[in-house]
């Protein structure tokens, strides 16, 4: 029996860009949930692309190893609270803009990601390959999200009182650029 409720389509172009990001990410099954969560936020918030803050938010919600990198105490709750405020507060100034540090080369085939998020995903892939050739772990992506001081993820961390440099020391397989 067909539903009487009409199917609702997600807003265009956000939905298409977000779907393409999940397909293009090539980060393996373990982080597919991260991209899916980021894609939902893009569509819900009316953003143009998945940026580093979307990825950080999804990592924190879906990856226990990433949450552990922030240690015990109120830091994680404060950070998640700040990320939730993104769609109703400070993040509104990001709408309609593209996250790009300006110093990064474009990544081909990364439709749906901001230029900086695409570079972070690509670097996380290389990081995993250097480590053991296995799939990208959440900590691989986290390390790359916090590596660029212009990243929105870094801005969120700083506003929540987290020094990104403190995180990178505890993450395995340091990145080489």
Backbone as CSV, one residue per row, in Angstrom:
resi,resn,N_x,N_y,N_z,CA_x,CA_y,CA_z,C_x,C_y,C_z
1,UNK,0.838,-1.172,0.000,0.000,0.000,0.000,0.884,1.237,0.000
2,UNK,0.550,2.197,-0.828,1.337,3.415,-0.922,0.960,4.363,0.201
3,UNK,1.937,5.067,0.678,1.723,6.045,1.731,0.957,7.244,1.184
4,UNK,0.108,7.809,2.010,-0.630,9.008,1.614,0.191,10.268,1.830
5,UNK,1.266,10.136,2.551,2.135,11.282,2.807,3.075,11.427,1.620
6,UNK,3.053,12.582,0.974,3.947,12.748,-0.177,5.400,12.689,0.253
7,UNK,6.211,12.104,-0.601,7.646,12.060,-0.334,8.224,13.451,-0.400
8,UNK,9.000,13.777,0.594,9.629,15.093,0.606,11.045,14.964,0.086
9,UNK,11.361,15.815,-0.812,12.698,15.837,-1.372,13.524,16.849,-0.591
10,UNK,14.768,16.522,-0.389,15.663,17.459,0.287,15.945,18.628,-0.644
11,UNK,16.266,19.786,-0.080,16.538,20.964,-0.906,17.703,20.718,-1.862
12,UNK,17.581,21.222,-3.029,18.627,21.173,-4.031,19.427,22.457,-3.940
13,UNK,20.665,22.593,-4.057,21.657,21.600,-4.439,22.289,20.905,-3.245
14,UNK,21.894,21.271,-2.041,22.533,20.690,-0.857,22.441,19.168,-0.835
15,UNK,21.258,18.632,-1.120,21.076,17.189,-1.041,21.962,16.470,-2.051
16,UNK,22.013,16.961,-3.273,22.837,16.322,-4.288,24.312,16.411,-3.912
17,UNK,24.736,17.543,-3.468,26.143,17.707,-3.099,26.511,16.801,-1.935
18,UNK,25.627,16.689,-0.965,25.912,15.849,0.192,25.945,14.371,-0.195
19,UNK,25.021,13.928,-1.052,25.035,12.535,-1.520,26.326,12.254,-2.277
20,UNK,26.719,13.168,-3.116,27.953,12.991,-3.876,29.158,12.918,-2.955
21,UNK,29.144,13.683,-1.878,30.262,13.662,-0.929,30.424,12.287,-0.318
22,UNK,29.323,11.660,0.030,29.399,10.328,0.622,29.973,9.335,-0.383
23,UNK,29.549,9.430,-1.639,30.041,8.535,-2.672,31.511,8.792,-2.983
24,UNK,31.894,10.058,-2.995,33.245,10.431,-3.384,34.269,10.286,-2.262
25,UNK,33.806,10.184,-1.052,34.729,10.196,0.074,35.722,9.043,0.003
26,UNK,35.261,7.854,-0.342,36.153,6.716,-0.444,36.882,6.424,0.843
27,UNK,36.223,6.634,1.971,36.897,6.475,3.248,36.577,5.159,3.928
28,UNK,35.825,4.303,3.274,35.547,2.990,3.819,34.304,2.960,4.686
29,UNK,33.917,1.753,5.011,32.669,1.528,5.741,32.691,2.139,7.142
30,UNK,33.849,2.134,7.803,33.916,2.625,9.176,33.510,4.087,9.295
31,UNK,33.862,4.901,8.307,33.537,6.321,8.393,32.365,6.732,7.512
32,UNK,31.700,5.760,6.908,30.519,6.094,6.107,29.462,6.774,6.978
33,UNK,29.336,6.336,8.222,28.365,6.957,9.134,28.724,8.408,9.430
34,UNK,30.001,8.717,9.443,30.437,10.093,9.686,29.989,10.988,8.537
35,UNK,30.231,10.548,7.310,29.827,11.342,6.149,28.303,11.433,6.078
36,UNK,27.616,10.352,6.399,26.155,10.367,6.383,25.610,11.365,7.398
37,UNK,26.177,11.378,8.595,25.755,12.343,9.607,26.035,13.766,9.185
38,UNK,27.192,13.981,8.582,27.534,15.322,8.094,26.585,15.736,6.979
39,UNK,26.255,14.796,6.103,25.330,15.073,5.006,23.957,15.484,5.544
40,UNK,23.471,14.801,6.573,22.182,15.180,7.178,22.221,16.605,7.706
41,UNK,23.315,16.985,8.316,23.428,18.350,8.845,23.432,19.384,7.731
42,UNK,24.116,19.086,6.653,24.162,19.993,5.511,22.756,20.252,4.999
43,UNK,22.011,19.197,4.804,20.655,19.326,4.274,19.761,20.047,5.276
44,UNK,19.812,19.632,6.522,18.952,20.224,7.552,19.232,21.708,7.751
45,UNK,20.501,22.069,7.752,20.881,23.451,8.038,20.881,24.342,6.805
46,UNK,20.692,23.746,5.636,20.690,24.547,4.416,22.073,25.019,4.015
47,UNK,23.101,24.308,4.453,24.461,24.666,4.077,24.748,24.169,2.661
48,UNK,25.798,24.693,2.082,26.135,24.344,0.699,26.967,23.079,0.592
49,UNK,27.847,22.857,1.562,28.797,21.755,1.474,29.078,21.201,2.858
50,UNK,29.606,19.992,2.879,30.099,19.413,4.121,31.416,20.102,4.436
51,UNK,31.498,20.707,5.607,32.749,21.358,5.994,33.381,20.603,7.156
52,UNK,34.495,21.097,7.651,35.223,20.392,8.703,34.446,20.357,10.017
53,UNK,33.626,21.363,10.287,32.818,21.346,11.511,31.732,20.284,11.420
54,UNK,31.127,20.092,10.244,30.148,19.013,10.070,30.813,17.665,10.352
55,UNK,32.001,17.479,9.799,32.712,16.219,9.997,33.094,16.017,11.457
56,UNK,33.557,17.066,12.122,33.900,16.972,13.538,32.685,16.568,14.358
57,UNK,31.549,17.198,14.117,30.325,16.894,14.850,29.955,15.420,14.673
58,UNK,29.989,14.938,13.448,29.645,13.541,13.184,30.653,12.581,13.814
59,UNK,31.924,12.932,13.763,32.936,12.092,14.410,32.675,11.969,15.902
60,UNK,32.373,13.067,16.545,32.125,13.045,17.986,30.914,12.203,18.343
61,UNK,29.919,12.214,17.490,28.713,11.445,17.769,28.865,9.960,17.473
62,UNK,29.728,9.586,16.532,29.735,8.198,16.088,31.007,7.415,16.391
63,UNK,32.041,8.046,16.900,33.314,7.348,17.060,33.826,7.464,18.498
64,UNK,33.815,6.351,19.203,34.242,6.335,20.612,35.721,6.694,20.765
65,UNK,36.546,6.282,19.812,37.977,6.587,19.876,38.221,8.096,19.760
66,UNK,37.441,8.756,18.920,37.554,10.215,18.781,37.091,10.892,20.068
67,UNK,35.981,10.438,20.624,35.501,11.019,21.890,36.551,10.861,22.987
68,UNK,37.207,9.708,23.008,38.235,9.457,24.018,39.413,10.415,23.881
69,UNK,39.682,10.886,22.672,40.790,11.823,22.460,40.575,13.134,23.211
70,UNK,39.318,13.434,23.564,39.020,14.668,24.288,39.050,14.478,25.798
71,UNK,39.293,13.248,26.250,39.457,12.975,27.659,38.158,13.000,28.451
72,UNK,38.307,12.843,29.730,37.180,12.840,30.660,36.786,14.269,31.010
73,UNK,35.612,14.406,31.562,35.190,15.709,32.056,34.219,16.413,31.132
74,UNK,34.034,17.698,31.385,32.994,18.457,30.681,33.372,18.916,29.270
75,UNK,34.587,18.687,28.843,35.038,19.190,27.547,34.169,18.685,26.407
76,UNK,33.900,17.390,26.394,33.123,16.809,25.309,31.703,17.368,25.284
77,UNK,31.081,17.481,26.440,29.718,18.034,26.502,29.696,19.484,26.034
78,UNK,30.690,20.252,26.435,30.778,21.659,26.024,30.962,21.757,24.505
79,UNK,31.808,20.906,23.970,32.067,20.901,22.537,30.821,20.500,21.746
80,UNK,30.145,19.441,22.162,28.917,19.031,21.476,27.843,20.109,21.581
81,UNK,27.735,20.746,22.731,26.778,21.840,22.883,27.079,22.977,21.925
82,UNK,28.339,23.266,21.763,28.727,24.342,20.860,28.414,23.975,19.407
83,UNK,28.653,22.723,19.047,28.356,22.283,17.686,26.856,22.308,17.401
84,UNK,26.046,21.973,18.384,24.592,22.017,18.209,24.135,23.446,17.952
85,UNK,24.776,24.404,18.573,24.410,25.809,18.390,24.731,26.330,16.992
86,UNK,25.501,25.575,16.256,25.936,26.022,14.929,24.779,26.487,14.054
87,UNK,23.695,25.724,14.029,22.591,26.055,13.120,21.717,27.184,13.643
88,UNK,21.866,27.534,14.901,20.999,28.585,15.448,21.772,29.813,15.900
89,UNK,23.079,29.765,15.770,23.858,30.878,16.293,25.025,31.243,15.425
90,UNK,26.209,31.039,15.968,27.415,31.541,15.323,27.621,30.959,13.936
91,UNK,27.177,29.746,13.671,27.404,29.116,12.382,26.632,29.736,11.242
92,UNK,25.623,30.532,11.541,24.840,31.148,10.478,25.687,32.058,9.602
93,UNK,26.740,32.615,10.157,27.593,33.486,9.351,28.395,32.701,8.332
94,UNK,28.446,31.372,8.495,29.146,30.536,7.541,28.278,30.192,6.343
95,UNK,26.957,30.295,6.492,26.077,29.926,5.384,26.380,30.809,4.178
96,UNK,26.382,30.182,3.042,26.638,30.922,1.804,28.105,31.178,1.544
97,UNK,28.984,30.697,2.428,30.419,30.855,2.209,31.050,29.474,2.054
98,UNK,32.207,29.438,1.456,32.914,28.190,1.237,34.107,28.152,2.172
99,UNK,34.261,27.044,2.864,35.402,26.873,3.756,36.634,26.522,2.924
100,UNK,37.623,27.376,3.000,38.853,27.169,2.247,39.935,28.004,2.903
101,UNK,41.038,27.384,3.224,42.106,28.145,3.862,42.872,28.987,2.851
102,UNK,42.636,28.744,1.575,43.305,29.523,0.545,44.673,29.016,0.180
103,UNK,45.226,28.123,0.977,46.574,27.644,0.686,46.579,26.193,0.235
104,UNK,45.400,25.630,0.003,45.321,24.217,-0.311,45.022,23.990,-1.789
105,UNK,45.622,22.969,-2.367,45.265,22.619,-3.748,43.896,21.942,-3.761
106,UNK,43.177,22.107,-4.845,41.863,21.476,-4.968,42.027,19.963,-5.060
107,UNK,41.025,19.245,-4.562,41.006,17.793,-4.654,39.972,17.424,-5.696
108,UNK,40.397,16.730,-6.735,39.468,16.317,-7.787,38.523,15.257,-7.255
109,UNK,37.276,15.278,-7.733,36.314,14.250,-7.398,35.765,14.348,-5.994
110,UNK,35.794,15.505,-5.373,35.329,15.646,-3.996,34.077,16.503,-3.936
111,UNK,33.157,16.281,-4.840,31.919,17.036,-4.894,31.174,16.904,-3.572
112,UNK,30.673,18.010,-3.066,29.891,17.984,-1.840,30.667,18.383,-0.606
113,UNK,31.984,18.335,-0.672,32.823,18.764,0.433,33.324,20.178,0.178
114,UNK,33.529,20.936,1.241,34.237,22.200,1.083,35.653,21.859,0.625
115,UNK,36.346,22.798,-0.004,37.715,22.498,-0.433,38.605,22.010,0.721
116,UNK,38.476,22.624,1.869,39.306,22.229,3.001,38.904,20.855,3.539
117,UNK,37.612,20.571,3.627,37.166,19.254,4.094,37.625,18.159,3.135
118,UNK,37.576,18.433,1.829,38.025,17.454,0.839,39.505,17.138,1.028
119,UNK,40.308,18.161,1.276,41.735,17.953,1.499,41.949,17.152,2.783
120,UNK,41.184,17.447,3.827,41.313,16.702,5.086,40.989,15.229,4.897
121,UNK,39.941,14.924,4.134,39.567,13.530,3.869,40.681,12.842,3.079
122,UNK,41.209,13.515,2.082,42.297,12.931,1.287,43.530,12.688,2.160
123,UNK,43.861,13.623,3.002,45.022,13.449,3.888,44.781,12.328,4.897
124,UNK,43.555,12.166,5.342,43.232,11.067,6.258,43.420,9.722,5.555
125,UNK,43.064,9.652,4.276,43.300,8.425,3.493,44.798,8.107,3.437
126,UNK,45.598,9.131,3.143,47.056,8.924,3.063,47.620,8.535,4.427
127,UNK,47.107,9.130,5.457,47.536,8.830,6.820,47.285,7.348,7.136
128,UNK,46.089,6.865,6.778,45.750,5.459,7.011,46.661,4.542,6.189
129,UNK,46.941,4.934,4.958,47.822,4.130,4.111,49.224,4.034,4.703
130,UNK,49.729,5.140,5.250,51.056,5.131,5.873,51.063,4.295,7.144
131,UNK,49.952,4.327,7.865,49.882,3.601,9.133,49.961,2.105,8.887
132,UNK,49.004,1.560,8.147,48.984,0.116,7.934,48.240,-0.283,6.665
133,UNK,47.835,0.693,5.881,47.100,0.399,4.662,45.647,0.048,4.895
134,UNK,45.231,0.069,6.140,43.848,-0.253,6.472,42.916,0.909,6.210
135,UNK,41.670,0.759,6.625,40.698,1.828,6.392,41.008,3.060,7.246
136,UNK,40.462,4.169,6.825,40.616,5.420,7.562,39.883,5.282,8.892
137,UNK,40.562,5.626,9.956,39.945,5.640,11.286,39.477,7.056,11.606
138,UNK,38.588,7.131,12.578,38.112,8.437,13.024,39.241,9.320,13.505
139,UNK,40.228,8.742,14.159,41.356,9.542,14.649,42.215,10.061,13.504
140,UNK,42.264,9.327,12.389,42.975,9.829,11.207,42.318,11.106,10.714
141,UNK,40.993,11.050,10.590,40.266,12.217,10.109,40.333,13.365,11.114
142,UNK,40.197,13.059,12.399,40.288,14.110,13.417,41.629,14.825,13.344
143,UNK,42.712,14.071,13.228,44.050,14.679,13.165,44.150,15.649,11.992
144,UNK,43.558,15.290,10.878,43.626,16.162,9.705,42.665,17.341,9.817
145,UNK,41.532,17.151,10.467,40.586,18.260,10.646,41.176,19.375,11.500
146,UNK,42.021,19.009,12.454,42.571,20.024,13.360,43.944,20.522,12.927
147,UNK,44.452,20.015,11.811,45.795,20.392,11.363,45.862,21.780,10.736
148,UNK,44.762,22.258,10.168,44.763,23.555,9.499,44.114,24.589,10.405
149,UNK,44.840,25.626,10.800,44.277,26.623,11.719,43.083,27.396,11.141
150,UNK,42.888,27.338,9.807,41.761,28.035,9.176,40.491,27.186,9.142
151,UNK,40.569,25.942,9.577,39.420,25.037,9.522,38.329,25.479,10.493
152,UNK,37.093,25.322,10.061,35.962,25.629,10.936,35.966,24.713,12.157
153,UNK,36.426,23.492,11.985,36.528,22.580,13.126,37.466,23.151,14.187
154,UNK,38.545,23.753,13.753,39.495,24.360,14.689,38.849,25.553,15.400
155,UNK,38.102,26.349,14.671,37.409,27.483,15.292,36.424,26.998,16.350
156,UNK,35.693,25.942,16.036,34.741,25.380,17.000,35.482,24.892,18.246
157,UNK,36.572,24.179,18.044,37.342,23.674,19.182,37.834,24.817,20.063
158,UNK,38.385,25.828,19.442,38.905,26.962,20.225,37.799,27.654,21.008
159,UNK,36.643,27.861,20.365,35.527,28.505,21.052,35.015,27.667,22.226
160,UNK,35.192,26.354,22.123,34.768,25.466,23.205,35.872,25.284,24.246
161,UNK,36.983,25.977,24.065,38.068,25.911,25.042,39.022,24.751,24.853
162,UNK,39.083,24.186,23.654,39.979,23.069,23.366,41.100,23.573,22.474
163,UNK,42.328,23.309,22.870,43.478,23.667,22.047,43.741,22.514,21.081
164,UNK,43.579,22.730,19.778,43.781,21.648,18.808,45.163,21.010,18.888
165,UNK,46.159,21.769,19.288,47.514,21.209,19.401,47.588,20.151,20.489
166,UNK,46.754,20.277,21.517,46.729,19.264,22.571,46.198,17.926,22.043
167,UNK,45.314,17.979,21.073,44.748,16.751,20.503,45.752,16.018,19.641
168,UNK,46.480,16.748,18.831,47.348,16.103,17.854,48.453,15.281,18.510
169,UNK,48.874,15.649,19.684,49.908,14.888,20.375,49.434,13.494,20.760
170,UNK,48.145,13.323,21.010,47.622,12.032,21.422,47.142,11.156,20.272
171,UNK,47.168,11.654,19.067,46.696,10.877,17.930,47.865,10.161,17.275
172,UNK,47.627,8.915,16.862,48.716,8.123,16.297,49.065,8.560,14.880
173,UNK,50.181,8.091,14.399,50.677,8.305,13.038,50.619,9.763,12.612
174,UNK,51.554,10.583,13.108,51.524,12.004,12.751,51.554,12.210,11.237
175,UNK,50.835,13.218,10.828,50.728,13.517,9.398,51.996,14.166,8.887
176,UNK,52.354,13.813,7.660,53.455,14.493,6.994,52.881,15.166,5.771
177,UNK,53.114,16.394,5.600,52.544,17.146,4.492,53.555,17.252,3.409
